[in-house]
Amino acid sequence: MSKRTIADIKQELNMLHDPNSPLLTELSADPRKGVQNALKQWQRREERYQKAVAAFHQRFKFENYYWEHGCRYVAGMDEVGRGPLAGPVVTCAVILDSTFDLIGVTDSKQLTRHERENLYLQIINEAVEVSIAVNSSQKIDQLNIYAATQDAMMTSIRQLHHQPEHLIVDAVPLPDLDIPQTTLIKGDQKSISVAAASIVAKEYRDHLMRDYDRVYPGYDFAENMGYGTKKHLAGLRRLGATPIHRRSFNPVTEYLK
């Protein structure tokens, strides 16, 4: 044991998730302070990991129920962009199966930008199917934001090749779809497929808004994603409204030219 460096031991512990591993017994007998500190760090990290695993499995509760009751395809639905003053509303439908194993998938608002970016590509790769729909600011002004969100959600579902037998929807019911639905408040915290949909929708919309920031500089779209921050409102006062601003939203109406 003494020939192994503390750095080597830390590297081994980083790969370990077995609380019954003989390595832990060996390390507990190692008198070096650095080893004992590394062991304590592993124990704290492992506690967080096991809590994350338990929460991950809990978020499968609704999907498991419908799979067990004969639904082969269950789609989770979420939207991003109902509140901003500019840019589209983006919706996403995600179909997963029981092999899905991305433990980090949870409410997109609880993740960092880096975490969302990494999970976005992994979700696309692991999901049975992903469908994204976008309704522009013009569509939002035409229909109103709630109806435009519902419209985009229904488009997301209709685009799916694997037509779902049940929908799990975050907060917005879709009465025009003849598919059984479960509507959840804070569904991205309760359903794994809704959480996956929230991450994909947010990443997709964030990338759109960063592109718009290059087309319409001066509003800080790359950082505020169209929400009414101080810099965004300052840009509106100085430059007026852009084509992607929602003309039916206050205070955009004050800055129309």
N, C-alpha and C positions, 0 to 999 in steps of 0.2 A: 504493500500500500504506500509506503514512504517514497517509492520511486516514482509514483504518479504525481504529476504536478496538480496544483489546485485548479489551474486553468483547464487541464484535461478532465478533472472531476466535474467542474461546472458544465463543460460541454456534454458529458454523459448525462448529467442531471437534466439538461435542457431537452433531451430526447426521451426522458423517462416519464411514464404516466401509470406505472404499476406500483401501488403502495405496498405490495408484498415482495418486491424485488430484493434479492439477496444483497444487491449493491447498497441499499439503505442500511442494512444490518452492519455491513462492513464499515460504512462511513460513520455510523454512530459510535464505533469503537476507535476512530481515528482521532488522536489527541490534538491535531493541529487546529488552531482557532479559525483559520481560513476555511477549512473543511466544514467545521461546525456551522459557520456563518452561511456557507453555501447550502448546507443541508436545511437550515432554517428558511432560507430564501426559497428553496424548492418546495418546502412544506406550505408556505404561504401561497406560492404560485399554484401549487396543486389544488389547494382549497378553492381558489378562484376558478381554476379550470373545471373542477368537478361541479361547482355551482353553475357554471356556464353550460356544461353538458346536461345537467338536470333541467335547466331552463329551456334549452334547445329541445329536449324531448317533450317538455310540457307544451311547447308551441306546435307540436304535431297532433295535439288532442283532437281538434276538429277534423283534420285530414284523415286521421286514423279512424274516426267514427264513421265517416262517409265511405271510406274504402271498405270497412268491415260490413257496411250495409249495401254493398253492391255497386258503388260508384267507382268506375275505373279511373275516370278523369275528373279531378276536382281543381277548379281554377281559383286562385287568390287574386283579388283585384285591389288596386290602390291608385290614387291620383296625387299629383304634385302640381302646385301652382295656382290654387284658387285665390290666394290672397294678394299676389303682387299687382303692382300698377302697370306692369309691362310684361310682354312675352306671352307665350301660349300656356294652356293647361295641358299636361301630359298625363296619360293614364297607361297602366300596364296590367296585363293579365299573365299570370305565371301558373303553369301546371308542373307539379313535382311528382315524384314517386317515392316509395319508402327507402330507396337507396341514397337519397339526398343527405349529405353529411357535412355541410358547411356550418359548423357550430357558431361561427361569428355572425350569422344572419339573424338580425333583430331589427327593431324600429330604426329606420335610417337616420332619424334625428339624434340617436344615441351614438352614432358612429362618426369618426373623423372622416375628412375628405379622402385621405389615403386609404383608410379601411374600406370605404364605399367603392372607391375605384378598383381595388383588388377584388372585392366581392362581386362587383358588377360582371366582370369577365367570367369569373368562376360560376356564377349563377347561370349565365348564358350557356356555358358549356355543360352544366350538370342538369339543367331543367329538361323536362320532356318537351316543353315548348314555351316560348315567350312571345307575347304580342304587345306592341306599343302603338298608341294612337295619339295624335296631336291635334288640338283645336286652337286655331290662331286667335289673336286678340280681336280680329274682325268678327270671327264666329262668336266669341264671347260677348261682344257688343250686340250682335244680332239676336242671340238667344237668351242671354244673361248667364252669369258664371255657373250657376247650379245646373241649368239645363245643358250648357256646353260641356260640363264635366260628365253628366249622365250620357250625353251623346258620344263623347270620346270613349267612355267605358264600354258602351255597347259595341262601338266599332272594334275595340280591342278583342272583345269576345267573338264577334262575327268573323274576324280575321283568322281565328285559330283553326288549324287543320284538325286537331283533336278536339272535337266539340265536347265541352264538359257536361257532366250530368248533375253537377252541383257547383254553385258559386259561393265563395266566401268573400264578402265585400266590406271594405272599410267605410262605414258610416253612410254611404250613399246607396239607397236601394234602387234597383233597376226594374220597375214594374213592366216595362215594355218587352222584356225578355221572358220567354216562356221556359225558363230554367229555374228549378228550385234554388233558393238563395238563403244564406245566413248572413245577416247584416250585423257587424260587430262595431262597437265603439272602441277606438284605439285597437283596431284589428291587427295593426302591424306589431303590436306587443303580444298578441294572443294566438296568432296563426302564422305558421312558418311560410306558407305560400304568399300571404298578404305582406309579410315582412320582406320577402324576396322581391315582390312586385314594387314595394315602396322604394327599395334600394335602386332597382333598375330605372324606375320612373324618375327618381331624383337625379341620378347620374346623367341620364339622357337629357333632362331639361337643363341641368347645370352646364353641360357641354354646349347646348344651344345658346344659352345666355352668355357664355364666354365668347362664342362666335359673334353674337350680336354686339358685344362690347367693342369688337374690332370694327364693326360696321358703323356703330353709333357711339363713338367715344364721348366721354364727358358725363356719363350717368353712373359710372362705376358698376355696370351690369355684371362684370366678372366676379365681383364680390357680393353684391346685394341680390343678385339673381332676379332683379325687377321689383323687389320689395321697396317700400317707401322710406328708405333710410335718409339720413341728413344729406349725404352726398348726392343721392338720387334726386331729392327734392331741390337741391341747389342747382343741379343740372337742368331740371325742368324749368326753373325760374330763369336761368341764363339762356337756354337753348330752345325752349319750347318742347312740345311733344314730338316723338318720333312715330313712324308708321307702326311700330310694335306696341305703342302705348294703348291702353284700354280707355277708349273715349267715354265709356259709361261709368268709369271709376273716378271718384273724387280723390285728390284734387286735380287730376289730369284735365278735367273740363275747364279749369281756370287757365290752362297754358296752351290751348289749341290755337293754331294760327291758320 
